[in-house]
Amino acid sequence: MKTKLRSILLSSAMLGAFAVWGVAIVALTHGSVEGRIAANQDQAMKRQINAILPADQITNDPLADRIQVSDPDRLGAPTSWVYRARRGDQPAAVVIESMVPDGYAGPIKLLVSVLEDGTLGGVRVISHHETPGLGDKIEETKSDWILGFTGKSLANPPLEQWAVKRDGGVFDQFTGATITPRSVVKAVRDTLLYVQQQGSALYAPAEPKQAATGGQG
């Protein structure tokens, strides 16, 4: 009887040890994979940010100099990241994650670079669900439409012309897909308005241990 009990206890101990070992292996593997995914995402974001900034004029790492702000009316999401680019200790540009909440097939996530003088350094699409062959022309790899924002500002074109041509503006629409470019143009315009409203506050140092917020409208 004692031998049988000892055998049962030994088997239970071994099963317990294997269970703990298995959980530890899964946790370590998960942590390693998550770390690689995060690193890859950071690198991808860094490439996208650098593509719409005047790299020869930037002396900091915008990915490491960011704040979280809240202005759903202008930026389309409850919270948005703002990456600050500097030239020495002087403001150079901000890159803002702006959301288009009313795309044809769902939200469209943008990166919008606004230089210190208020002109656009560039716009890129991070993610979308628009119709292939129609709305997906907002992608840089599908057409050069998104590149047309570079150099624009709230004065060029005038604010009332920040619309697609069908609505009396200066931006092209896509054949068979007007909703997508119309929504993107509005989102970029609203992002410029947000930057104009916030001004130098966007470059202020982030509060320690707490993301700064901005935006009153």
Secondary structure by P-SEA (a helix, b strand, c coil): caaaaaaaaaaaaaaaaaaaaaaaaaaaaaaaaaaaaaaaaaaaaaaaaaaaccccccccccccbbbbbbbcccccccbbbbbbbbccccccbbbbbcccccccccbbbbbbbbcccccccccccccccccccccccccccccccccccccccccccccccccccccccccccccccaaaaaaaaaaaaaaaaaaaaacccccccccccbbbbbbcc
